[in-house]
Amino acid sequence: MMKEPQNGQMENVAALSNLSVQHPQLAIAETPFLLIDLERTERNISAMAQAAAQNGVQLRPHLKTHKMPRIAQMQLQHGASGITAAKVSEAEIMVEHGILDIFIAYPLVTPSKVRRAIALTSRARIIVGVDSIAGAGILEEIAQECDVVLEVRLEIDTGLKRSGARAADIMPIAQFIAHCPHLQLGGIFTFRGALLNGEGTLDVQSAGIDEGLTMVRIADMLREAGHDIRDVSVGSTPTGTYAAAVPGVTEIRPGTYVFQDRMQVEFGGCMLDDCAGCVAVTVVSCPQDDIIIVDGGSKAFATDVQPNTPPLLLQGFGHIMEAPEAVLERLSEEHGTIRITAGHSFKVGDRLHIIPNHICSTINLYNKAWLVQSDCAVHVPIEARGHSW
């Protein structure tokens, strides 16, 4: 079951939805819109920064969640050593806004993208991911053409089975990179998330520790073979603080923590009171006593974290603040169907606020967000939204 707020926290959760009423601009803003509480955001940023510092590791948060330079600057001000991106286009946006230490944690194999990443190295420290001999060969060829030495990290598959070198390939790839005069292998990295023994798990502590231990063993193996592995980079939002406690881990790269979401509440890493982002929607129809239709569908809420999927087994696509017992059970493109107890008091025109299952991919659906702090509300662009190339 999802952890509901304890004691006085329900009032604080309600306060997030009350922001729409407190600020005149929001009261008339057309729905659906994305609402971000900056006070909660800064609290989340500070907590993760403190956890990293206490464990003696660097924090390099992933910008995939917020996609906003102003939020990245907040993370840097609280002690982050740099940021992580998945796309060259995201890195370009961040460099334009003065963020100058970026790890593109993705295997770059398209020559034009490699050239764009290399172009950024004249203005910023850029590290890129690699997970194959073929990919390393492309990086070496273009780095030689551009007469630069490119800093790279070798991605390791620790069980998620997407990109990343498998166990038998790690040493051959590292040896190949070592013979590339224009590549400098500075570390290894992985993303595994809440996975343990190949299965999704709610035991994020064991998952994080196991991830950290696995990566430290691999780093030691590579060092014994003569490779100068300085950076051992691991950890997602649910596992990062546990992985950080493993001796030999040097860096964590959480992303979702900045805003938190319903998924992270279920993992046990936060409370609903910590969720800084929600989607405001309007009730457009009440066709049955136990059904409400709102104006937010699959173009307003991410659908990548599906209901009733292990290990979380979430009910619906988000937590409805004004009706925690109700379920956002179905999304079509422009409509959200909420099942609710008959006899409810909601009516057409009412506004609801929903914490999405997954805030990261929800934010990527919006061009702008309302950022609210105290008595100030501003409608700002999500600069790296949609930058997927």
Buried (B, 14 or more C-beta within 10 A) or exposed (E): EBEBBEEEBBEBBEBBBEBBEEBEEBEEBEBBBBBBBBEBBBBBBBBBBBBBBEBEBBBBBBBBBBBBBEBBBBBBEBBBBBBBBBBBBBBBBBBEBEBBBBBBBBBBBEEEBBBBBBBBBEEBEBBBBBBBBEBBBBBBBBBBEBEBBBBBBBBBBBBEEEBBBEEEBBBEBBBBBBEBEBBBBBBBBBBBBBBBEEEEBBBBBBBBBBBBBBBBEBBEBBEEEEBEBBBBBBBBBBBBBBBBBBEBBBBBBBBBBBBBBBBBBBBBBBBBBBBBBBBBBBBBEBEEEBBBBBBBBBEBBBBEBEBEEEBBEBBBBBBBBBBEEBBBBBBEEBBBBBBBEEEBEBEEEBBBBBBBBBBBBBBBBBEEBBBBBEEEBEEEBBBBBEBEE
